[in-house]
């Protein structure tokens, strides 16, 4: 069964399938002294090992902390995900589990519907028969609170980010880039994956780039074109649409090993994600360079 992403515009639990399915919410924030932290709330309905779980990791970790719970420990009500004593909403994250605790609120959220255009990052493709869907809940918010791990407490007073992914399989290859740390207050959220359609695998992607309070959208659904080239030990991404050209040059720094879904939501895939990478972004209009900026605290996965 291939699922459809109907009404995928909000934080809400989509719950598209009763088995062989995953759904997860990804949240990122930074301590006052600039240490990056990411948290994932999720559920897998893989018939081999159904369970809910939370992944927690910091930028300097070798691998994530994976907290496994029973499926009936998971619930969604009143726009809030609850797993055991832990909860996540658009406005707050609470962790209460042995040597991990967190209470962080999110205010002043910058969402896609506030920027005009389609509220879904995937545009009309959020209704396509795809294996995997990805949505940006907010490009940026003000995160404030505290995070404690193994007796050490960090003050959170920073920018935050939130997105979600759901479906029955990750793409066979993908790249993900996200940051809202830039001296010009620019923001970027980018994702590309090889996705199966009929008997073919095609490149599905979106780029949300906010510069000078203007949100630029490039995607498979608006006839944008993309090239991913290998350069030395890294990559360069070139995206074109009409008179616009975007060039992204990411640099991976100290990736952490996470756990991701394979076919049917089976949580056995090693995913390598850095949350302290950098990326240089250039915007050209008719070959004229109109913007160049460096992003820091970049979330970066290169599984391409």
C-alpha positions as CSV (number, residue, x, y, z in Angstrom):
1,X,0.0,0.0,0.0
2,X,1.3,3.4,-1.0
3,X,0.1,6.2,1.3
4,X,-1.1,9.7,0.4
5,X,-0.1,12.9,2.2
6,X,-3.6,14.4,2.3
7,X,-4.0,17.5,4.6
8,X,-0.3,17.4,5.6
9,X,-0.2,21.0,6.5
10,X,0.2,21.0,10.3
11,X,2.0,19.5,13.3
12,X,-0.8,16.9,13.7
13,X,-0.3,13.2,13.7
14,X,-1.1,11.9,10.2
15,X,-1.4,8.2,11.2
16,X,-1.8,7.1,7.6
17,X,-1.3,3.3,8.1
18,X,-2.0,0.8,10.8
19,X,1.2,-1.2,10.2
20,X,4.6,-0.9,8.4
21,X,4.7,2.8,8.9
22,X,6.7,5.5,10.8
23,X,6.1,9.1,11.8
24,X,8.4,11.4,13.6
25,X,8.9,15.0,14.7
26,X,12.4,16.5,14.7
27,X,13.3,19.5,16.9
28,X,16.5,21.4,17.2
29,X,17.7,24.2,19.5
30,X,21.0,25.5,20.9
31,X,22.3,26.2,24.3
32,X,23.2,29.7,25.4
33,X,26.9,28.9,24.8
34,X,26.2,27.6,21.3
35,X,26.0,23.8,21.8
36,X,23.5,22.2,19.4
37,X,21.0,19.7,20.6
38,X,18.4,17.7,18.6
39,X,15.4,15.6,19.8
40,X,13.2,13.2,17.8
41,X,9.8,12.0,18.9
42,X,8.5,9.1,16.8
43,X,6.6,5.9,16.4
44,X,7.2,2.9,14.1
45,X,4.5,0.4,13.2
46,X,7.0,-2.1,11.8
47,X,5.3,-5.4,12.4
48,X,8.6,-7.0,13.4
49,X,9.3,-4.5,16.2
50,X,6.5,-1.9,16.7
51,X,7.4,0.7,19.3
52,X,7.6,4.4,20.0
53,X,10.9,6.1,20.7
54,X,12.8,9.3,21.4
55,X,16.3,10.0,20.1
56,X,18.4,12.7,21.8
57,X,21.8,13.9,20.7
58,X,24.3,16.7,21.0
59,X,26.7,17.9,18.4
60,X,29.8,16.3,19.9
61,X,28.3,12.8,20.5
62,X,29.4,9.7,18.6
63,X,25.9,8.4,18.5
64,X,22.4,9.2,19.7
65,X,20.7,8.2,22.8
66,X,17.8,6.0,21.8
67,X,14.9,5.6,24.3
68,X,12.5,2.9,23.3
69,X,8.9,2.7,24.6
70,X,5.9,0.5,23.9
71,X,3.5,1.6,21.2
72,X,0.7,2.2,23.8
73,X,3.0,4.7,25.5
74,X,2.5,6.9,22.5
75,X,-0.5,9.2,22.1
76,X,-1.5,12.3,20.2
77,X,-4.2,14.7,21.6
78,X,-4.7,18.4,21.7
79,X,-1.9,19.0,19.2
80,X,0.6,17.3,21.5
81,X,2.7,14.1,21.1
82,X,3.1,12.2,24.3
83,X,5.5,9.3,24.9
84,X,5.5,8.1,28.4
85,X,6.2,11.2,30.6
86,X,7.6,13.1,27.7
87,X,5.7,15.4,25.4
88,X,6.2,17.6,22.4
89,X,3.9,20.3,20.9
90,X,4.6,23.3,18.6
91,X,5.0,25.4,21.7
92,X,7.0,23.2,24.1
93,X,9.1,20.1,24.6
94,X,9.3,18.3,27.9
95,X,11.7,15.4,28.6
96,X,11.5,13.5,31.8
97,X,13.5,10.2,31.6
98,X,16.1,9.0,34.1
99,X,19.2,11.2,33.5
100,X,17.6,13.3,30.7
101,X,15.3,16.3,31.4
102,X,14.2,19.2,29.2
103,X,11.7,22.0,29.4
104,X,12.0,24.3,26.4
105,X,9.3,26.6,25.0
106,X,9.0,27.9,21.4
107,X,7.6,31.4,20.7
108,X,7.7,33.8,17.8
109,X,7.4,31.0,15.3
110,X,8.2,31.7,11.6
111,X,5.9,29.3,9.7
112,X,5.4,28.8,6.0
113,X,1.8,30.1,6.0
114,X,3.1,33.4,7.5
115,X,5.2,33.8,4.4
116,X,2.5,33.4,1.8
117,X,2.2,30.6,-0.8
118,X,1.5,26.9,0.0
119,X,1.6,26.0,3.7
120,X,3.3,22.7,2.8
121,X,7.0,22.5,2.1
122,X,6.2,19.9,-0.6
123,X,3.5,22.0,-2.3
124,X,0.8,19.9,-4.1
125,X,3.2,16.9,-3.9
126,X,1.9,16.5,-0.3
127,X,-1.0,14.7,-1.9
128,X,1.1,12.5,-4.2
129,X,1.4,8.7,-3.7
130,X,4.9,8.8,-2.2
131,X,6.7,6.6,0.3
132,X,8.0,9.5,2.4
133,X,6.7,12.9,3.3
134,X,8.5,15.8,4.9
135,X,7.1,19.0,6.3
136,X,8.6,22.1,7.9
137,X,6.6,23.1,11.0
138,X,8.5,26.3,11.6
139,X,11.7,27.7,10.0
140,X,12.6,29.4,13.2
141,X,11.3,30.1,16.7
142,X,12.7,31.5,19.9
143,X,13.7,28.6,22.2
144,X,14.0,29.2,25.9
145,X,14.3,26.9,28.9
146,X,16.7,24.2,30.1
147,X,18.2,20.9,29.1
148,X,19.9,18.4,31.5
149,X,21.9,15.3,30.7
150,X,23.7,13.1,33.2
151,X,23.6,15.8,35.9
152,X,24.8,18.7,33.7
153,X,22.3,21.4,33.0
154,X,22.4,23.8,30.0
155,X,20.5,27.0,29.6
156,X,18.6,27.3,26.3
157,X,18.2,30.7,24.9
158,X,18.4,30.5,21.2
159,X,16.8,29.8,17.8
160,X,14.8,26.7,17.3
161,X,13.6,24.6,14.4
162,X,11.0,21.9,13.9
163,X,10.0,19.5,11.1
164,X,8.3,16.2,10.7
165,X,8.7,13.1,8.4
166,X,6.3,10.2,7.9
167,X,5.7,7.3,5.5
168,X,6.8,3.7,5.1
169,X,10.4,4.1,3.9
170,X,13.2,6.7,3.7
171,X,14.5,7.6,0.2
172,X,17.2,5.3,-1.1
173,X,19.5,8.3,-1.2
174,X,19.1,11.8,0.3
175,X,20.6,15.0,1.4
176,X,19.2,17.3,4.1
177,X,20.5,20.8,5.1
178,X,19.0,23.2,7.6
179,X,20.1,26.3,9.5
180,X,18.8,29.5,10.8
181,X,22.1,30.8,12.1
182,X,23.4,33.5,9.8
183,X,24.6,37.0,10.4
184,X,21.9,38.3,7.9
185,X,19.2,36.4,9.7
186,X,18.7,34.2,6.7
187,X,17.2,30.7,7.0
188,X,17.5,27.6,4.9
189,X,15.7,24.2,4.8
190,X,16.6,21.9,1.9
191,X,15.9,18.2,1.2
192,X,16.4,16.0,-1.8
193,X,15.8,12.3,-2.1
194,X,15.6,9.6,-4.8
195,X,12.0,8.5,-4.7
196,X,10.3,5.7,-6.5
197,X,7.5,6.6,-8.9
198,X,6.1,3.7,-11.0
199,X,9.2,1.9,-12.3
200,X,11.5,4.8,-12.0
201,X,13.4,6.7,-9.3
202,X,13.3,10.4,-9.6
203,X,14.9,13.3,-7.7
204,X,12.3,14.9,-5.4
205,X,13.4,18.1,-3.6
206,X,12.5,21.4,-2.0
207,X,14.6,24.4,-1.0
208,X,13.2,27.1,1.3
209,X,15.5,30.0,1.5
210,X,14.5,33.1,3.4
211,X,16.7,36.2,2.7
212,X,15.8,39.8,3.7
213,X,12.4,38.6,4.9
214,X,11.6,37.1,1.5
215,X,11.0,33.4,1.3
216,X,12.3,31.9,-2.0
217,X,10.9,28.4,-2.9
218,X,12.5,26.0,-5.3
219,X,11.1,22.5,-5.8
220,X,10.2,19.6,-8.1
221,X,6.6,21.0,-8.1
222,X,7.5,24.4,-9.4
223,X,9.7,23.3,-12.3
224,X,13.0,24.0,-10.6
225,X,16.0,22.1,-11.7
226,X,18.8,20.6,-9.6
227,X,22.3,19.2,-9.9
228,X,24.4,17.6,-7.2
229,X,28.1,17.5,-8.0
230,X,30.9,15.9,-6.1
231,X,33.9,18.3,-5.4
232,X,36.9,17.0,-3.6
233,X,35.5,15.3,-0.5
234,X,32.2,17.2,-0.5
235,X,29.4,18.2,-2.8
236,X,28.0,21.4,-4.5
237,X,24.3,21.8,-5.1
238,X,23.1,24.0,-7.9
239,X,19.4,24.8,-8.2
240,X,17.9,26.9,-11.1
241,X,14.4,28.3,-11.7
242,X,13.8,31.0,-14.3
243,X,16.3,33.8,-13.7
244,X,17.3,32.5,-10.3
245,X,20.2,30.3,-9.5
246,X,21.2,29.0,-6.0
247,X,24.5,27.5,-5.2
248,X,25.0,25.6,-1.9
249,X,28.4,24.4,-0.7
250,X,28.0,22.5,2.6
251,X,30.8,21.2,4.8
252,X,30.2,18.4,7.2
253,X,31.7,18.5,10.7
254,X,31.6,15.6,13.1
255,X,28.5,13.7,12.2
256,X,26.6,11.7,14.8
257,X,25.1,8.2,14.2
258,X,21.3,8.2,14.4
259,X,18.7,5.4,13.7
260,X,16.5,5.8,10.7
261,X,13.7,3.8,9.0
262,X,14.1,1.2,6.3
263,X,11.2,-0.4,4.4
264,X,8.0,-0.6,6.4
265,X,9.4,1.6,9.1
266,X,12.0,-0.9,10.3
267,X,14.4,1.1,12.6
268,X,17.7,-0.4,11.5
269,X,19.3,2.2,9.3
270,X,22.4,4.1,10.3
271,X,22.0,7.8,9.5
272,X,24.9,10.2,9.8
273,X,23.9,13.7,10.8
274,X,26.0,16.7,11.8
275,X,24.4,19.6,13.6
276,X,27.4,21.8,13.7
277,X,28.3,22.0,10.0
278,X,28.7,25.1,7.8
279,X,27.3,26.0,4.4
280,X,27.9,28.8,2.0
281,X,24.9,29.9,-0.1
282,X,24.9,32.1,-3.2
283,X,21.9,33.6,-4.9
284,X,22.3,34.7,-8.5
285,X,19.8,36.6,-10.6
286,X,20.6,36.6,-14.3
287,X,24.2,35.7,-13.5
288,X,24.6,38.6,-11.1
289,X,25.5,37.6,-7.5
290,X,22.9,39.3,-5.3
291,X,23.5,37.4,-2.1
292,X,26.3,35.4,-0.5
293,X,26.1,34.2,3.1
294,X,27.7,31.6,5.4
295,X,25.4,29.5,7.6
296,X,26.6,28.0,10.9
297,X,25.1,25.4,13.2
298,X,24.0,23.6,10.1
299,X,22.1,20.4,10.3
300,X,23.5,18.2,7.5
301,X,22.9,14.7,6.3
302,X,24.6,13.5,3.2
303,X,23.3,10.0,2.5
304,X,23.5,10.5,-1.3
